[in-house]
């Protein structure tokens, strides 16, 4: 069974974060620059929220607010689900599906060591399934002793 730490070993441990008092425009610009859909909102090296492209679309664009004037703390989600690196991919998929989350910070000994997305989990599951299929194919079509 694959673990979150396996995803991070391939993906890397980059954590993109902002403070709660920057403008939404600056946060969206950073998301675009880093090609990510979410940023952790950190204060004193602790996650206090998460801001996503979805937050921008629903709480700024649809409400006619100005992204240059509004602050991240005004639209961020304050309920941050976190996992440790020893959680299974299946556990994370179930948690994300149940809580309708698309990003999970990975915390080890109170330190954020990475962030995984639902896309990362799907990619890992597909890779694992491909490996199993290849192994079964080789077993079925390969030379047999006997």
TABELPE-V232660 format. One record per residue. N is the residue number from 0. SS is DSSP state (hx for helix, st for strand, lp for the rest). PSI is psi as a letter, one per 20 degrees, with the letter a starting at -180 (* if undefined). OMEGA is omega in degrees with one decimal (NA if undefined). Layout:
n,ss,psi,omega
N,SS,PSI,OMEGA
N,SS,PSI,OMEGA
This chain:
n,ss,psi,omega
0,lp,p,-177.2
1,lp,q,-175.6
2,st,r,177.7
3,hx,h,-179.2
4,hx,h,176.8
5,hx,h,177.2
6,hx,g,-178.8
7,hx,h,179.8
8,hx,h,177.3
9,hx,g,-174.8
10,hx,h,-174.4
11,lp,r,-174.1
12,lp,k,179.8
13,lp,p,175.7
14,lp,o,178.2
15,lp,p,-175.6
16,st,r,177.1
17,st,r,173.1
18,lp,r,-176.5
19,lp,i,-173.9
20,lp,j,174.1
21,lp,r,-178.9
22,st,q,177.4
23,hx,h,177.6
24,hx,g,180.0
25,hx,h,179.5
26,hx,g,179.4
27,hx,h,177.2
28,hx,g,178.7
29,hx,g,177.0
30,hx,g,179.2
31,hx,g,-179.6
32,hx,h,-176.7
33,hx,i,-177.9
34,lp,l,177.4
35,lp,q,-178.9
36,lp,j,-178.7
37,st,q,174.9
38,st,p,171.8
39,st,q,173.4
40,st,o,-172.7
41,st,q,173.1
42,st,p,-177.2
43,lp,l,177.3
44,lp,j,177.9
45,st,p,176.8
46,st,p,178.0
47,st,i,179.6
48,st,a,175.4
49,st,p,177.9
50,st,p,-174.4
51,st,r,173.9
52,hx,h,178.3
53,hx,g,176.1
54,hx,g,179.1
55,hx,g,-176.7
56,hx,g,-174.2
57,hx,h,-172.3
58,hx,i,178.1
59,hx,f,-175.4
60,hx,g,-177.3
61,lp,h,-179.8
62,lp,j,177.7
63,lp,k,179.0
64,lp,r,177.7
65,lp,p,179.1
66,lp,i,179.1
67,lp,i,-179.1
68,lp,h,-176.6
69,lp,q,-178.7
70,st,q,179.6
71,hx,g,-177.0
72,hx,i,-179.9
73,hx,h,-176.3
74,hx,i,-175.2
75,lp,q,171.7
76,st,p,-176.0
77,lp,i,177.4
78,lp,o,-176.1
79,lp,o,175.1
80,lp,p,179.1
81,st,q,175.7
82,st,r,174.4
83,lp,r,-174.5
84,lp,i,-177.5
85,lp,j,176.2
86,lp,q,178.0
87,st,q,177.0
88,hx,g,180.0
89,hx,g,176.4
90,hx,g,-178.9
91,hx,g,178.7
92,hx,g,178.8
93,hx,g,179.3
94,hx,g,-178.1
95,hx,h,178.3
96,hx,g,-178.4
97,hx,g,-176.1
98,hx,j,179.0
99,lp,l,179.0
100,lp,q,178.9
101,lp,i,-178.3
102,st,q,177.9
103,st,o,170.2
104,st,q,178.5
105,st,p,-175.1
106,st,p,177.2
107,st,p,-178.2
108,lp,l,176.9
109,lp,j,177.7
110,st,p,175.3
111,st,p,-176.7
112,st,j,179.1
113,st,r,175.9
114,st,p,175.3
115,st,q,179.4
116,st,r,176.3
117,hx,h,176.9
118,hx,h,177.1
119,hx,g,-179.6
120,hx,g,179.1
121,hx,g,178.7
122,hx,g,-180.0
123,hx,g,179.1
124,hx,g,179.1
125,hx,g,178.8
126,hx,g,179.4
127,hx,g,178.2
128,hx,g,178.3
129,hx,g,178.2
130,hx,g,180.0
131,hx,g,179.2
132,hx,g,178.7
133,hx,g,179.0
134,hx,g,178.2
135,hx,g,178.1
136,hx,g,179.5
137,hx,h,179.3
138,hx,g,-176.5
139,hx,g,-174.5
140,hx,i,-176.1
141,lp,r,178.3
142,lp,p,-179.9
143,lp,q,175.1
144,lp,q,175.6
145,lp,*,NA
